[in-house]
Amino acid sequence: MIFADDDDVVPDVAWLSNERLAAALAEDGKLHSAPDLVIEVLSPGPRNQRRDREAKLNLYSRRGVLEYWIVDPPKRAIEVYRQQHAQFALITTWAQGDLMKSPLLPGFSARIDELFADLP
C-alpha cells in the first residue's frame, strides 16, 4: 500500500470492500488509500513487534483503516483495534475459546482455537 512516496507498507493481509477497492486501486496496480481491514502477524523480535504495535498501528489509524488486527502466535491471541473518534482504540483481544467476528466481514466467523490449532 502506498500512502505517499515515502510512506508505504506491506501488511500481511489487507481486505477491502468492493467500494473501497474501486477507489483505492490506481493504474499502477497498487493500493493508494486505506483498506477496510489490515492484519499483521507479529514476527519474532522486539524491533519487529514494536513496528507492528506502534508505527504501523499509528500509520493505519491516521490513514483511515477501519480495523486493525495484530495476531500474536506465541500468546495465541488477536488484538482488535477499531476506529473511534478518528483514531484506533483496542476493542477486544480474542483468545482461547473465543469466536472471531467483525462487522466488516458479515457472515464470517472462526474459532481462535482452530486458527492456532497447528502451532506447537
C-alpha positions, -999 to +999 in steps of 0.1 A: +000+000+000+013+034-009+000+063+011+027+087-001+060+084-019+078+080+014+050+062+033+045+026+020+039-006+039+033-043+031+007-057+055+004-095+060-033-093+050-054-065+037-091-066+029-111-041+010-148-039+003-158-035-034-165+002-028-131+009-013-112-013-038-126+008-067-113+040-051-080+026-038-066+007-068-045+030-090-034+025-126+000+012-113-019-018-097-011-007-062-034+004-034-031+041-028-057+045+000-067+026+031-083-008+031-111-016+055-091-042+074-054-048+079-040-079+097-004-081+109+012-113+123+038-104+148+073-115+138+098-125+165+120-098+180+112-066+198+120-043+169+095-061+146+068-062+173+073-025+181+069-017+144+036-035+142+023-023+176+033+013+173+045+025+139+020+005+117-008+010+142-004+047+141+001+048+103-030+027+096-051+047+121-040+081+105-047+068+070-083+056+078-080+018+080-113+009+098-100-021+117-065-035+125-058-070+139-025-079+155-020-117+156+003-129+184+011-165+177+030-173+210+001-159+230-025-175+206-044-142+207-055-115+183-058-078+194-086-059+176-083-022+171-112-002+155-116+034+145-133+055+172-132+093+171-106+093+142-081+070+160-077+034+168-090+020+201-084-015+214-118-031+212-111-066+223-085-094+224-096-127+211-081-157+229-087-193+235-123-202+234-134-170+216-152-167+183-138-141+160-163-119+142-162-084+127-189-061+114-167-056+083-170-092+074-207-102+075-211-139+077-175-146+086-166-163+119-139-185+131-128-201+164-095-189+178-087-224+189-089-236+153-068-208+140-039-217+162-045-255+163-014-264+143+010-243+163+035-262+186 
